[in-house]
Amino acid sequence: MATNLALDDKLIEEAKLIGKHRTKKGVVTEALHEYIQRRKQSEILNIFNTVAFDKDYDYKQQRTAK
């Protein structure tokens, strides 16, 4: 999909150097992958404390309950 974007040339050039990309497309593609990964990680962190935890649960007892 062709898209026209007005991007800061200094930022793109710096990202190309840091990421060792040859093209602007490579920079933008990796940036989008990282953005998506970080958003998914933050969603996981948000649900971390929503799981009910039973302090009295004994996993060793469950293993021998067969």
All heavy atoms as a GROMACS GRO file, in nm:
protein
  544
    1MET      N    1   0.085  -0.116   0.000
    1MET     CA    2   0.000   0.000   0.000
    1MET      C    3   0.091   0.124   0.000
    1MET      O    4   0.171   0.142   0.091
    1MET     CB    5  -0.089  -0.003   0.124
    1MET     CG    6  -0.154   0.128   0.153
    1MET     SD    7  -0.271   0.134   0.290
    1MET     CE    8  -0.203   0.034   0.416
    2ALA      N    9   0.077   0.204  -0.099
    2ALA     CA   10   0.157   0.326  -0.108
    2ALA      C   11   0.095   0.433  -0.020
    2ALA      O   12  -0.025   0.454  -0.019
    2ALA     CB   13   0.162   0.374  -0.252
    3THR      N   14   0.181   0.500   0.058
    3THR     CA   15   0.135   0.604   0.149
    3THR      C   16   0.236   0.717   0.148
    3THR      O   17   0.356   0.694   0.149
    3THR     CB   18   0.124   0.549   0.293
    3THR    OG1   19   0.037   0.436   0.291
    3THR    CG2   20   0.069   0.652   0.387
    4ASN      N   21   0.186   0.839   0.147
    4ASN     CA   22   0.273   0.956   0.156
    4ASN      C   23   0.269   1.008   0.299
    4ASN      O   24   0.162   1.032   0.354
    4ASN     CB   25   0.227   1.066   0.060
    4ASN     CG   26   0.247   1.026  -0.084
    4ASN    OD1   27   0.340   0.954  -0.116
    4ASN    ND2   28   0.159   1.073  -0.171
    5LEU      N   29   0.388   1.025   0.358
    5LEU     CA   30   0.397   1.076   0.494
    5LEU      C   31   0.497   1.190   0.497
    5LEU      O   32   0.600   1.186   0.431
    5LEU     CB   33   0.446   0.966   0.589
    5LEU     CG   34   0.359   0.843   0.603
    5LEU    CD1   35   0.432   0.738   0.685
    5LEU    CD2   36   0.228   0.878   0.668
    6ALA      N   37   0.467   1.289   0.579
    6ALA     CA   38   0.562   1.398   0.601
    6ALA      C   39   0.640   1.364   0.728
    6ALA      O   40   0.589   1.378   0.838
    6ALA     CB   41   0.488   1.531   0.616
    7LEU      N   42   0.762   1.314   0.710
    7LEU     CA   43   0.844   1.270   0.823
    7LEU      C   44   0.962   1.363   0.840
    7LEU      O   45   1.012   1.420   0.744
    7LEU     CB   46   0.893   1.127   0.800
    7LEU     CG   47   0.785   1.022   0.780
    7LEU    CD1   48   0.847   0.890   0.740
    7LEU    CD2   49   0.703   1.006   0.906
    8ASP      N   50   1.009   1.373   0.963
    8ASP     CA   51   1.126   1.455   0.993
    8ASP      C   52   1.251   1.385   0.938
    8ASP      O   53   1.286   1.274   0.981
    8ASP     CB   54   1.137   1.472   1.145
    8ASP     CG   55   1.247   1.567   1.186
    8ASP    OD1   56   1.343   1.588   1.110
    8ASP    OD2   57   1.236   1.621   1.298
    9ASP      N   58   1.315   1.448   0.840
    9ASP     CA   59   1.431   1.386   0.774
    9ASP      C   60   1.546   1.359   0.870
    9ASP      O   61   1.615   1.257   0.857
    9ASP     CB   62   1.480   1.474   0.658
    9ASP     CG   63   1.385   1.473   0.540
    9ASP    OD1   64   1.317   1.371   0.520
    9ASP    OD2   65   1.381   1.574   0.468
   10LYS      N   66   1.565   1.446   0.969
   10LYS     CA   67   1.672   1.424   1.066
   10LYS      C   68   1.646   1.298   1.149
   10LYS      O   69   1.738   1.220   1.175
   10LYS     CB   70   1.688   1.545   1.158
   10LYS     CG   71   1.744   1.667   1.089
   10LYS     CD   72   1.756   1.783   1.186
   10LYS     CE   73   1.804   1.908   1.115
   10LYS     NZ   74   1.812   2.022   1.206
   11LEU      N   75   1.521   1.280   1.190
   11LEU     CA   76   1.486   1.161   1.268
   11LEU      C   77   1.504   1.034   1.185
   11LEU      O   78   1.555   0.934   1.235
   11LEU     CB   79   1.342   1.170   1.318
   11LEU     CG   80   1.314   1.271   1.429
   11LEU    CD1   81   1.165   1.275   1.459
   11LEU    CD2   82   1.392   1.235   1.554
   12ILE      N   83   1.461   1.039   1.061
   12ILE     CA   84   1.474   0.923   0.973
   12ILE      C   85   1.621   0.888   0.953
   12ILE      O   86   1.660   0.771   0.962
   12ILE     CB   87   1.406   0.949   0.838
   12ILE    CG1   88   1.253   0.956   0.855
   12ILE    CG2   89   1.441   0.841   0.736
   12ILE    CD1   90   1.188   0.826   0.892
   13GLU      N   91   1.704   0.987   0.928
   13GLU     CA   92   1.847   0.961   0.906
   13GLU      C   93   1.912   0.905   1.032
   13GLU      O   94   1.994   0.814   1.025
   13GLU     CB   95   1.918   1.088   0.860
   13GLU     CG   96   1.886   1.128   0.718
   13GLU     CD   97   1.915   1.017   0.617
   13GLU    OE1   98   2.022   0.954   0.624
   13GLU    OE2   99   1.828   0.993   0.531
   14GLU      N  100   1.877   0.958   1.148
   14GLU     CA  101   1.932   0.907   1.273
   14GLU      C  102   1.888   0.763   1.296
   14GLU      O  103   1.968   0.677   1.336
   14GLU     CB  104   1.890   0.995   1.390
   14GLU     CG  105   1.954   0.956   1.521
   14GLU     CD  106   1.920   1.049   1.636
   14GLU    OE1  107   1.848   1.149   1.614
   14GLU    OE2  108   1.966   1.020   1.747
   15ALA      N  109   1.761   0.735   1.269
   15ALA     CA  110   1.709   0.598   1.285
   15ALA      C  111   1.776   0.503   1.186
   15ALA      O  112   1.804   0.387   1.220
   15ALA     CB  113   1.558   0.597   1.266
   16LYS      N  114   1.804   0.550   1.065
   16LYS     CA  115   1.873   0.466   0.967
   16LYS      C  116   2.013   0.430   1.017
   16LYS      O  117   2.057   0.315   1.002
   16LYS     CB  118   1.882   0.538   0.832
   16LYS     CG  119   1.755   0.531   0.750
   16LYS     CD  120   1.758   0.616   0.624
   16LYS     CE  121   1.868   0.580   0.529
   16LYS     NZ  122   1.863   0.658   0.403
   17LEU      N  123   2.081   0.525   1.076
   17LEU     CA  124   2.215   0.499   1.127
   17LEU      C  125   2.212   0.403   1.246
   17LEU      O  126   2.288   0.306   1.252
   17LEU     CB  127   2.284   0.629   1.167
   17LEU     CG  128   2.324   0.723   1.053
   17LEU    CD1  129   2.372   0.855   1.108
   17LEU    CD2  130   2.430   0.658   0.966
   18ILE      N  131   2.125   0.431   1.340
   18ILE     CA  132   2.118   0.350   1.462
   18ILE      C  133   2.072   0.208   1.428
   18ILE      O  134   2.128   0.110   1.479
   18ILE     CB  135   2.023   0.414   1.565
   18ILE    CG1  136   2.087   0.542   1.619
   18ILE    CG2  137   1.991   0.319   1.678
   18ILE    CD1  138   1.995   0.625   1.706
   19GLY      N  139   1.971   0.196   1.344
   19GLY     CA  140   1.916   0.064   1.310
   19GLY      C  141   1.987  -0.004   1.196
   19GLY      O  142   1.952  -0.117   1.160
   20LYS      N  143   2.084   0.064   1.137
   20LYS     CA  144   2.160   0.010   1.023
   20LYS      C  145   2.068  -0.029   0.908
   20LYS      O  146   2.084  -0.135   0.847
   20LYS     CB  147   2.246  -0.107   1.068
   20LYS     CG  148   2.349  -0.067   1.171
   20LYS     CD  149   2.433  -0.181   1.216
   20LYS     CE  150   2.531  -0.128   1.319
   20LYS     NZ  151   2.567  -0.223   1.419
   21HIS      N  152   1.973   0.059   0.880
   21HIS     CA  153   1.881   0.038   0.768
   21HIS      C  154   1.933   0.114   0.647
   21HIS      O  155   1.995   0.220   0.660
   21HIS     CB  156   1.741   0.089   0.802
   21HIS     CG  157   1.677   0.014   0.914
   21HIS    ND1  158   1.625  -0.112   0.900
   21HIS    CD2  159   1.659   0.047   1.045
   21HIS    CE1  160   1.577  -0.153   1.015
   21HIS    NE2  161   1.597  -0.058   1.105
   22ARG      N  162   1.904   0.060   0.530
   22ARG     CA  163   1.945   0.129   0.408
   22ARG      C  164   1.835   0.218   0.353
   22ARG      O  165   1.862   0.311   0.278
   22ARG     CB  166   1.985   0.026   0.302
   22ARG     CG  167   2.108  -0.053   0.340
   22ARG     CD  168   2.154  -0.144   0.230
   22ARG     NE  169   2.048  -0.180   0.138
   22ARG     CZ  170   2.046  -0.290   0.065
   22ARG    NH1  171   2.143  -0.375   0.074
   22ARG    NH2  172   1.947  -0.315  -0.018
   23THR      N  173   1.712   0.190   0.391
   23THR     CA  174   1.599   0.264   0.334
   23THR      C  175   1.509   0.322   0.442
   23THR      O  176   1.507   0.275   0.556
   23THR     CB  177   1.512   0.171   0.246
   23THR    OG1  178   1.455   0.070   0.330
   23THR    CG2  179   1.595   0.107   0.135
   24LYS      N  180   1.433   0.424   0.401
   24LYS     CA  181   1.333   0.481   0.491
   24LYS      C  182   1.225   0.379   0.523
   24LYS      O  183   1.175   0.371   0.635
   24LYS     CB  184   1.268   0.605   0.427
   24LYS     CG  185   1.359   0.724   0.415
   24LYS     CD  186   1.285   0.840   0.351
   24LYS     CE  187   1.376   0.961   0.334
   24LYS     NZ  188   1.304   1.073   0.272
   25LYS      N  189   1.191   0.298   0.422
   25LYS     CA  190   1.089   0.196   0.442
   25LYS      C  191   1.131   0.099   0.552
   25LYS      O  192   1.049   0.060   0.637
   25LYS     CB  193   1.065   0.120   0.312
   25LYS     CG  194   0.960   0.012   0.325
   25LYS     CD  195   0.940  -0.063   0.195
   25LYS     CE  196   0.838  -0.174   0.215
   25LYS     NZ  197   0.815  -0.252   0.094
   26GLY      N  198   1.257   0.060   0.555
   26GLY     CA  199   1.306  -0.030   0.658
   26GLY      C  200   1.293   0.031   0.797
   26GLY      O  201   1.256  -0.037   0.892
   27VAL      N  202   1.325   0.159   0.806
   27VAL     CA  203   1.314   0.230   0.934
   27VAL      C  204   1.170   0.233   0.981
   27VAL      O  205   1.139   0.199   1.096
   27VAL     CB  206   1.369   0.374   0.923
   27VAL    CG1  207   1.336   0.455   1.046
   27VAL    CG2  208   1.519   0.372   0.898
   28VAL      N  209   1.080   0.273   0.894
   28VAL     CA  210   0.939   0.287   0.931
   28VAL      C  211   0.878   0.150   0.963
   28VAL      O  212   0.803   0.136   1.061
   28VAL     CB  213   0.860   0.358   0.819
   28VAL    CG1  214   0.711   0.358   0.848
   28VAL    CG2  215   0.912   0.500   0.802
   29THR      N  216   0.913   0.048   0.887
   29THR     CA  217   0.860  -0.085   0.911
   29THR      C  218   0.904  -0.137   1.048
   29THR      O  219   0.822  -0.188   1.126
   29THR     CB  220   0.904  -0.183   0.801
   29THR    OG1  221   0.857  -0.134   0.675
   29THR    CG2  222   0.850  -0.322   0.825
   30GLU      N  223   1.032  -0.123   1.080
   30GLU     CA  224   1.078  -0.169   1.211
   30GLU      C  225   1.016  -0.087   1.323
   30GLU      O  226   0.981  -0.141   1.428
   30GLU     CB  227   1.230  -0.161   1.221
   30GLU     CG  228   1.279  -0.218   1.352
   30GLU     CD  229   1.430  -0.232   1.361
   30GLU    OE1  230   1.495  -0.243   1.258
   30GLU    OE2  231   1.480  -0.231   1.475
   31ALA      N  232   1.002   0.042   1.302
   31ALA     CA  233   0.940   0.128   1.404
   31ALA      C  234   0.796   0.083   1.431
   31ALA      O  235   0.753   0.080   1.546
   31ALA     CB  236   0.944   0.274   1.360
   32LEU      N  237   0.724   0.048   1.327
   32LEU     CA  238   0.587   0.001   1.345
   32LEU      C  239   0.583  -0.133   1.419
   32LEU      O  240   0.498  -0.154   1.506
   32LEU     CB  241   0.516  -0.011   1.210
   32LEU     CG  242   0.478   0.121   1.145
   32LEU    CD1  243   0.429   0.098   1.003
   32LEU    CD2  244   0.374   0.194   1.226
   33HIS      N  245   0.674  -0.223   1.386
   33HIS     CA  246   0.682  -0.351   1.457
   33HIS      C  247   0.709  -0.328   1.606
   33HIS      O  248   0.646  -0.390   1.692
   33HIS     CB  249   0.790  -0.440   1.398
   33HIS     CG  250   0.753  -0.507   1.271
   33HIS    ND1  251   0.658  -0.605   1.262
   33HIS    CD2  252   0.798  -0.488   1.144
   33HIS    CE1  253   0.645  -0.645   1.138
   33HIS    NE2  254   0.730  -0.575   1.063
   34GLU      N  255   0.803  -0.242   1.637
   34GLU     CA  256   0.835  -0.213   1.777
   34GLU      C  257   0.718  -0.147   1.849
   34GLU      O  258   0.690  -0.178   1.964
   34GLU     CB  259   0.960  -0.126   1.786
   34GLU     CG  260   1.086  -0.199   1.752
   34GLU     CD  261   1.211  -0.114   1.770
   34GLU    OE1  262   1.205  -0.012   1.843
   34GLU    OE2  263   1.314  -0.150   1.712
   35TYR      N  264   0.650  -0.056   1.781
   35TYR     CA  265   0.533   0.012   1.839
   35TYR      C  266   0.426  -0.090   1.876
   35TYR      O  267   0.372  -0.089   1.987
   35TYR     CB  268   0.479   0.114   1.738
   35TYR     CG  269   0.354   0.183   1.783
   35TYR    CD1  270   0.360   0.292   1.870
   35TYR    CD2  271   0.229   0.143   1.739
   35TYR    CE1  272   0.244   0.356   1.912
   35TYR    CE2  273   0.114   0.206   1.779
   35TYR     CZ  274   0.122   0.313   1.866
   35TYR     OH  275   0.007   0.377   1.908
   36ILE      N  276   0.396  -0.181   1.783
   36ILE     CA  277   0.293  -0.282   1.806
   36ILE      C  278   0.335  -0.373   1.921
   36ILE      O  279   0.254  -0.405   2.010
   36ILE     CB  280   0.268  -0.363   1.677
   36ILE    CG1  281   0.200  -0.272   1.574
   36ILE    CG2  282   0.185  -0.488   1.705
   36ILE    CD1  283   0.199  -0.330   1.434
   37GLN      N  284   0.461  -0.415   1.924
   37GLN     CA  285   0.511  -0.502   2.030
   37GLN      C  286   0.498  -0.435   2.166
   37GLN      O  287   0.454  -0.497   2.262
   37GLN     CB  288   0.656  -0.539   2.003
   37GLN     CG  289   0.713  -0.635   2.104
   37GLN     CD  290   0.859  -0.669   2.075
   37GLN    OE1  291   0.922  -0.609   1.991
   37GLN    NE2  292   0.910  -0.766   2.147
   38ARG      N  293   0.536  -0.310   2.175
   38ARG     CA  294   0.526  -0.238   2.303
   38ARG      C  295   0.382  -0.224   2.349
   38ARG      O  296   0.352  -0.237   2.468
   38ARG     CB  297   0.592  -0.102   2.294
   38ARG     CG  298   0.741  -0.108   2.292
   38ARG     CD  299   0.800   0.031   2.278
   38ARG     NE  300   0.942   0.026   2.266
   38ARG     CZ  301   1.026   0.054   2.364
   38ARG    NH1  302   0.980   0.092   2.482
   38ARG    NH2  303   1.156   0.048   2.345
   39ARG      N  304   0.292  -0.196   2.257
   39ARG     CA  305   0.150  -0.184   2.293
   39ARG      C  306   0.094  -0.316   2.345
   39ARG      O  307   0.020  -0.320   2.443
   39ARG     CB  308   0.066  -0.135   2.174
   39ARG     CG  309   0.093   0.008   2.136
   39ARG     CD  310   0.048   0.100   2.247
   39ARG     NE  311   0.084   0.236   2.215
   39ARG     CZ  312   0.009   0.341   2.243
   39ARG    NH1  313  -0.105   0.326   2.306
   39ARG    NH2  314   0.051   0.461   2.211
   40LYS      N  315   0.131  -0.425   2.280
   40LYS     CA  316   0.085  -0.556   2.326
   40LYS      C  317   0.143  -0.588   2.463
   40LYS      O  318   0.074  -0.644   2.548
   40LYS     CB  319   0.125  -0.664   2.225
   40LYS     CG  320   0.042  -0.662   2.099
   40LYS     CD  321   0.083  -0.772   2.004
   40LYS     CE  322  -0.004  -0.772   1.880
   40LYS     NZ  323   0.036  -0.879   1.785
   41GLN      N  324   0.269  -0.554   2.486
   41GLN     CA  325   0.330  -0.577   2.616
   41GLN      C  326   0.260  -0.496   2.724
   41GLN      O  327   0.238  -0.546   2.835
   41GLN     CB  328   0.479  -0.541   2.613
   41GLN     CG  329   0.562  -0.639   2.537
   41GLN     CD  330   0.706  -0.593   2.522
   41GLN    OE1  331   0.740  -0.479   2.551
   41GLN    NE2  332   0.791  -0.682   2.472
   42SER      N  333   0.224  -0.373   2.695
   42SER     CA  334   0.157  -0.291   2.795
   42SER      C  335   0.018  -0.346   2.827
   42SER      O  336  -0.029  -0.338   2.940
   42SER     CB  337   0.148  -0.145   2.752
   42SER     OG  338   0.060  -0.129   2.645
   43GLU      N  339  -0.048  -0.406   2.728
   43GLU     CA  340  -0.178  -0.470   2.754
   43GLU      C  341  -0.161  -0.587   2.849
   43GLU      O  342  -0.243  -0.608   2.939
   43GLU     CB  343  -0.240  -0.518   2.623
   43GLU     CG  344  -0.291  -0.407   2.534
   43GLU     CD  345  -0.342  -0.458   2.400
   43GLU    OE1  346  -0.370  -0.580   2.389
   43GLU    OE2  347  -0.353  -0.377   2.308
   44ILE      N  348  -0.055  -0.665   2.830
   44ILE     CA  349  -0.028  -0.779   2.918
   44ILE      C  350  -0.004  -0.730   3.060
   44ILE      O  351  -0.055  -0.787   3.157
   44ILE     CB  352   0.090  -0.861   2.865
   44ILE    CG1  353   0.051  -0.933   2.737
   44ILE    CG2  354   0.138  -0.961   2.970
   44ILE    CD1  355   0.166  -0.996   2.663
   45LEU      N  356   0.074  -0.623   3.074
   45LEU     CA  357   0.101  -0.569   3.207
   45LEU      C  358  -0.025  -0.519   3.274
   45LEU      O  359  -0.040  -0.530   3.396
   45LEU     CB  360   0.204  -0.457   3.198
   45LEU     CG  361   0.346  -0.501   3.164
   45LEU    CD1  362   0.437  -0.379   3.147
   45LEU    CD2  363   0.402  -0.593   3.270
   46ASN      N  364  -0.118  -0.466   3.197
   46ASN     CA  365  -0.244  -0.417   3.254
   46ASN      C  366  -0.329  -0.529   3.314
   46ASN      O  367  -0.403  -0.506   3.410
   46ASN     CB  368  -0.324  -0.340   3.150
   46ASN     CG  369  -0.263  -0.206   3.119
   46ASN    OD1  370  -0.188  -0.151   3.199
   46ASN    ND2  371  -0.292  -0.154   3.002
   47ILE      N  372  -0.322  -0.649   3.257
   47ILE     CA  373  -0.403  -0.760   3.309
   47ILE      C  374  -0.329  -0.841   3.414
   47ILE      O  375  -0.385  -0.935   3.470
   47ILE     CB  376  -0.453  -0.851   3.196
   47ILE    CG1  377  -0.338  -0.922   3.126
   47ILE    CG2  378  -0.540  -0.776   3.100
   47ILE    CD1  379  -0.382  -1.032   3.033
   48PHE      N  380  -0.205  -0.806   3.442
   48PHE     CA  381  -0.124  -0.885   3.535
   48PHE      C  382  -0.189  -0.899   3.671
   48PHE      O  383  -0.192  -1.007   3.728
   48PHE     CB  384   0.014  -0.820   3.553
   48PHE     CG  385   0.125  -0.917   3.535
   48PHE    CD1  386   0.207  -0.910   3.424
   48PHE    CD2  387   0.150  -1.017   3.627
   48PHE    CE1  388   0.310  -0.999   3.406
   48PHE    CE2  389   0.253  -1.107   3.611
   48PHE     CZ  390   0.333  -1.098   3.500
   49ASN      N  391  -0.241  -0.794   3.727
   49ASN     CA  392  -0.298  -0.799   3.862
   49ASN      C  393  -0.447  -0.830   3.863
   49ASN      O  394  -0.512  -0.814   3.965
   49ASN     CB  395  -0.270  -0.668   3.934
   49ASN     CG  396  -0.124  -0.651   3.964
   49ASN    OD1  397  -0.055  -0.747   3.996
   49ASN    ND2  398  -0.074  -0.528   3.953
   50THR      N  399  -0.502  -0.872   3.752
   50THR     CA  400  -0.645  -0.900   3.748
   50THR      C  401  -0.676  -1.047   3.772
   50THR      O  402  -0.791  -1.084   3.785
   50THR     CB  403  -0.705  -0.858   3.613
   50THR    OG1  404  -0.641  -0.933   3.509
   50THR    CG2  405  -0.687  -0.709   3.589
   51VAL      N  406  -0.573  -1.132   3.778
   51VAL     CA  407  -0.593  -1.274   3.800
   51VAL      C  408  -0.604  -1.300   3.950
   51VAL      O  409  -0.521  -1.253   4.028
   51VAL     CB  410  -0.477  -1.356   3.740
   51VAL    CG1  411  -0.493  -1.503   3.768
   51VAL    CG2  412  -0.466  -1.330   3.591
   52ALA      N  413  -0.706  -1.374   3.989
   52ALA     CA  414  -0.725  -1.406   4.130
   52ALA      C  415  -0.616  -1.503   4.175
   52ALA      O  416  -0.584  -1.600   4.106
   52ALA     CB  417  -0.862  -1.469   4.152
   53PHE      N  418  -0.559  -1.477   4.290
   53PHE     CA  419  -0.451  -1.557   4.344
   53PHE      C  420  -0.494  -1.618   4.477
   53PHE      O  421  -0.539  -1.547   4.566
   53PHE     CB  422  -0.327  -1.470   4.362
   53PHE     CG  423  -0.210  -1.542   4.423
   53PHE    CD1  424  -0.139  -1.635   4.350
   53PHE    CD2  425  -0.172  -1.517   4.554
   53PHE    CE1  426  -0.032  -1.703   4.405
   53PHE    CE2  427  -0.064  -1.583   4.611
   53PHE     CZ  428   0.006  -1.677   4.536
   54ASP      N  429  -0.481  -1.748   4.488
   54ASP     CA  430  -0.517  -1.818   4.612
   54ASP      C  431  -0.391  -1.846   4.692
   54ASP      O  432  -0.307  -1.926   4.652
   54ASP     CB  433  -0.588  -1.949   4.577
   54ASP     CG  434  -0.635  -2.023   4.700
   54ASP    OD1  435  -0.626  -1.968   4.813
   54ASP    OD2  436  -0.683  -2.137   4.685
   55LYS      N  437  -0.376  -1.778   4.805
   55LYS     CA  438  -0.256  -1.794   4.888
   55LYS      C  439  -0.244  -1.934   4.944
   55LYS      O  440  -0.135  -1.980   4.973
   55LYS     CB  441  -0.257  -1.692   5.002
   55LYS     CG  442  -0.242  -1.549   4.956
   55LYS     CD  443  -0.226  -1.457   5.074
   55LYS     CE  444  -0.360  -1.442   5.142
   55LYS     NZ  445  -0.359  -1.344   5.252
   56ASP      N  446  -0.356  -2.003   4.961
   56ASP     CA  447  -0.354  -2.135   5.022
   56ASP      C  448  -0.335  -2.249   4.922
   56ASP      O  449  -0.334  -2.366   4.960
   56ASP     CB  450  -0.484  -2.158   5.099
   56ASP     CG  451  -0.501  -2.058   5.212
   56ASP    OD1  452  -0.398  -2.020   5.273
   56ASP    OD2  453  -0.614  -2.018   5.239
   57TYR      N  454  -0.322  -2.218   4.795
   57TYR     CA  455  -0.305  -2.320   4.692
   57TYR      C  456  -0.170  -2.390   4.710
   57TYR      O  457  -0.067  -2.326   4.723
   57TYR     CB  458  -0.315  -2.258   4.553
   57TYR     CG  459  -0.292  -2.356   4.442
   57TYR    CD1  460  -0.388  -2.450   4.408
   57TYR    CD2  461  -0.174  -2.355   4.369
   57TYR    CE1  462  -0.369  -2.540   4.306
   57TYR    CE2  463  -0.152  -2.445   4.266
   57TYR     CZ  464  -0.250  -2.538   4.236
   57TYR     OH  465  -0.230  -2.627   4.135
   58ASP      N  466  -0.173  -2.522   4.710
   58ASP     CA  467  -0.051  -2.601   4.726
   58ASP      C  468  -0.032  -2.687   4.601
   58ASP      O  469  -0.098  -2.789   4.584
   58ASP     CB  470  -0.063  -2.689   4.851
   58ASP     CG  471   0.063  -2.768   4.881
   58ASP    OD1  472   0.166  -2.745   4.812
   58ASP    OD2  473   0.060  -2.851   4.971
   59TYR      N  474   0.056  -2.644   4.514
   59TYR     CA  475   0.075  -2.716   4.390
   59TYR      C  476   0.134  -2.855   4.414
   59TYR      O  477   0.111  -2.949   4.338
   59TYR     CB  478   0.162  -2.636   4.293
   59TYR     CG  479   0.308  -2.625   4.333
   59TYR    CD1  480   0.401  -2.716   4.286
   59TYR    CD2  481   0.352  -2.524   4.416
   59TYR    CE1  482   0.534  -2.708   4.322
   59TYR    CE2  483   0.485  -2.515   4.454
   59TYR     CZ  484   0.576  -2.607   4.405
   59TYR     OH  485   0.707  -2.598   4.441
   60LYS      N  486   0.213  -2.872   4.520
   60LYS     CA  487   0.270  -3.003   4.550
   60LYS      C  488   0.161  -3.103   4.587
   60LYS      O  489   0.166  -3.220   4.549
   60LYS     CB  490   0.373  -2.991   4.662
   60LYS     CG  491   0.497  -2.918   4.620
   60LYS     CD  492   0.598  -2.911   4.732
   60LYS     CE  493   0.721  -2.834   4.686
   60LYS     NZ  494   0.821  -2.824   4.794
   61GLN      N  495   0.061  -3.058   4.660
   61GLN     CA  496  -0.050  -3.144   4.696
   61GLN      C  497  -0.128  -3.185   4.570
   61GLN      O  498  -0.171  -3.298   4.558
   61GLN     CB  499  -0.143  -3.074   4.794
   61GLN     CG  500  -0.258  -3.160   4.840
   61GLN     CD  501  -0.351  -3.087   4.935
   61GLN    OE1  502  -0.342  -2.966   4.950
   61GLN    NE2  503  -0.440  -3.161   4.998
   62GLN      N  504  -0.144  -3.095   4.476
   62GLN     CA  505  -0.215  -3.126   4.353
   62GLN      C  506  -0.141  -3.233   4.270
   62GLN      O  507  -0.204  -3.313   4.204
   62GLN     CB  508  -0.232  -2.998   4.269
   62GLN     CG  509  -0.328  -2.898   4.328
   62GLN     CD  510  -0.469  -2.952   4.333
   62GLN    OE1  511  -0.514  -3.022   4.243
   62GLN    NE2  512  -0.541  -2.920   4.440
   63ARG      N  513  -0.010  -3.233   4.277
   63ARG     CA  514   0.068  -3.331   4.202
   63ARG      C  515   0.048  -3.473   4.256
   63ARG      O  516   0.053  -3.570   4.183
   63ARG     CB  517   0.217  -3.297   4.208
   63ARG     CG  518   0.253  -3.177   4.125
   63ARG     CD  519   0.401  -3.152   4.135
   63ARG     NE  520   0.440  -3.036   4.058
   63ARG     CZ  521   0.560  -2.983   4.060
   63ARG    NH1  522   0.655  -3.035   4.135
   63ARG    NH2  523   0.586  -2.878   3.988
   64THR      N  524   0.028  -3.484   4.386
   64THR     CA  525   0.015  -3.617   4.448
   64THR      C  526  -0.131  -3.662   4.459
   64THR      O  527  -0.159  -3.769   4.510
   64THR     CB  528   0.079  -3.618   4.588
   64THR    OG1  529   0.014  -3.521   4.670
   64THR    CG2  530   0.226  -3.588   4.581
   65ALA      N  531  -0.226  -3.582   4.415
   65ALA     CA  532  -0.369  -3.611   4.432
   65ALA      C  533  -0.421  -3.711   4.331
   65ALA      O  534  -0.540  -3.737   4.328
   65ALA     CB  535  -0.448  -3.481   4.423
   66LYS      N  536  -0.339  -3.771   4.251
   66LYS     CA  537  -0.386  -3.866   4.148
   66LYS      C  538  -0.441  -3.985   4.208
   66LYS      O  539  -0.483  -4.062   4.251
   66LYS     CB  540  -0.272  -3.903   4.055
   66LYS     CG  541  -0.229  -3.787   3.970
   66LYS     CD  542  -0.119  -3.831   3.878
   66LYS     CE  543  -0.075  -3.713   3.792
   66LYS     NZ  544   0.025  -3.748   3.699
   0.00000   0.00000   0.00000
